[in-house]
Amino acid sequence: MVKKISENEFEQVRKDDIAVIDFSATWCGPCNMLAPVMEEVSEELGSKAAFYNVDVDENPHLREEFSIMNIPALVILKNGEKAGQQIGFMPKEGIMKFIEDTM
């Protein structure tokens, strides 16, 4: 399951061993296409990583902190440190490979 979070909940994300964060916006077509794919990926990899969604319009400080200029953007944190970033829509297989390679 992908948990929608805000800036004031982000400290918990930094405590996860591995966190996958989907930065998106409600008006973004590719983001809306990616959301169900991320749900599927989270179901398959949920035991290995925590999955989150951050709306960039509602959380501008996180958007700035992670230098998100384009969405959708996936960011992987390992023990609170940025370990990888991918911009744009990808099919499920590509997302799985990106996450597994970064883990």
C-alpha positions in Angstrom: 0.0 0.0 0.0 1.2 3.5 -0.9 0.7 5.9 2.0 -0.1 9.5 1.2 2.0 11.7 3.5 2.7 15.4 4.2 5.7 17.4 5.3 4.9 17.0 9.0 4.9 13.2 8.7 8.1 13.0 6.8 10.4 12.3 9.7 9.0 8.8 9.9 10.0 8.2 6.3 13.6 9.1 7.2 13.5 6.3 9.8 12.6 3.6 7.3 15.4 1.3 6.1 14.2 1.8 2.6 11.5 4.2 1.5 10.2 4.7 -2.0 8.5 8.1 -2.5 6.3 9.0 -5.4 6.2 12.8 -5.9 3.1 13.7 -7.9 0.2 16.1 -8.3 -3.5 15.6 -8.9 -3.4 17.6 -12.2 -0.6 15.5 -13.6 -1.8 12.9 -16.2 1.4 10.7 -16.0 1.2 10.8 -12.2 -2.4 9.5 -12.3 -1.3 6.7 -14.7 1.6 5.8 -12.3 -0.5 5.7 -9.1 -2.1 2.2 -9.8 1.2 0.9 -10.9 2.9 2.0 -7.7 0.1 0.3 -5.7 0.9 -3.0 -7.6 4.6 -2.6 -7.0 4.0 -1.8 -3.3 2.0 -5.0 -3.0 4.8 -7.0 -4.4 7.8 -5.3 -2.7 6.0 -4.0 0.5 8.0 -6.4 2.7 11.3 -4.9 1.4 10.5 -1.2 1.4 7.9 1.4 2.6 6.0 3.2 -0.1 4.8 6.8 0.1 3.1 9.5 -2.1 3.8 13.2 -1.7 1.7 15.8 -3.5 4.2 18.5 -4.6 1.6 21.2 -4.6 0.7 20.5 -1.0 4.3 20.0 0.2 6.5 22.6 -1.5 9.3 22.2 1.1 9.7 18.6 0.3 9.6 19.4 -3.4 12.5 21.8 -2.9 14.5 19.6 -0.5 14.6 16.8 -3.1 15.0 19.2 -6.1 11.8 17.9 -7.8 11.5 19.9 -11.1 9.5 17.3 -13.0 6.8 14.8 -12.0 6.1 12.0 -11.6 9.4 11.5 -9.7 10.4 8.5 -7.7 13.0 8.9 -4.9 14.5 6.1 -2.9 15.8 6.7 0.5 18.1 4.3 2.3 18.3 5.0 6.0 17.1 8.6 5.4 19.7 9.3 2.6 18.8 9.7 -1.0 19.9 6.6 -2.9 18.2 7.0 -6.3 15.8 9.1 -8.3 13.8 8.4 -11.5 11.8 11.0 -13.4 8.7 10.3 -15.6 6.3 7.4 -16.1 7.7 3.9 -16.4 5.9 0.6 -16.7 5.7 -1.8 -13.8 8.8 -3.8 -14.9 10.9 -0.7 -15.1 9.9 0.5 -11.7 10.6 -2.9 -10.1 14.0 -3.0 -11.7 14.8 0.6 -10.6 13.8 -0.1 -7.0 15.5 -3.5 -6.8 18.7 -2.2 -8.4 18.8 0.8 -6.0 18.1 -1.3 -2.9 
